[in-house]
Every structure is written in C-alpha cells, then in structure tokens.
Amino acid sequence: MNTPVDMSRMGKNVVYVKPVAVADLPEEVQAQAEGRETLFAVHNADGRQLALVIDQKLAFALAREHDMVPLTIH
C-alpha cells in the first residue's frame, strides 16, 4: 500500500533513508561511487538531503549518531 505520509508531522529528529540509483546522480558523484549501483540518501522531514552514503547501515548509524530517528522510505 502506498499511502502518502506528511514527514513534517513526525518531529524534527526524524530523518528518512532512501536508496538512490547512482545513474540518477550528477556525473561528479557517479565518479566517486566506486562502481556501486545504489547509494543511500538521508533526508530531513522537509525533504532536504543531509547526507549521501554507501549503504543503509551507515545511513542509520549516521542518523543515530546525530540523535535522529531514521526511517526507511521506498
């Protein structure tokens, strides 16, 4: 089920983690992806990207290290 969620209502410390296809990123980022097909973006509730990392585990660790609650968005 694909139900829209208003992330801004979930609190300021909530961030969401989503997979990003490397092919959809700017060429300079693609060049740094070291052959990976997917990276993971961390976004705040307003949708602003805070980080782009190599895997979901690192994205969650980074969020928690900064006292944020990570959620997975597909």
Buried (B, 14 or more C-beta within 10 A) or exposed (E): EEEEEEBEEBEEEBBBBBBBEBEEBEEEEEEEBEEEEEBBBBBBBEEEEBBBBEEBEBBBEBBEEEEBEBBEEE
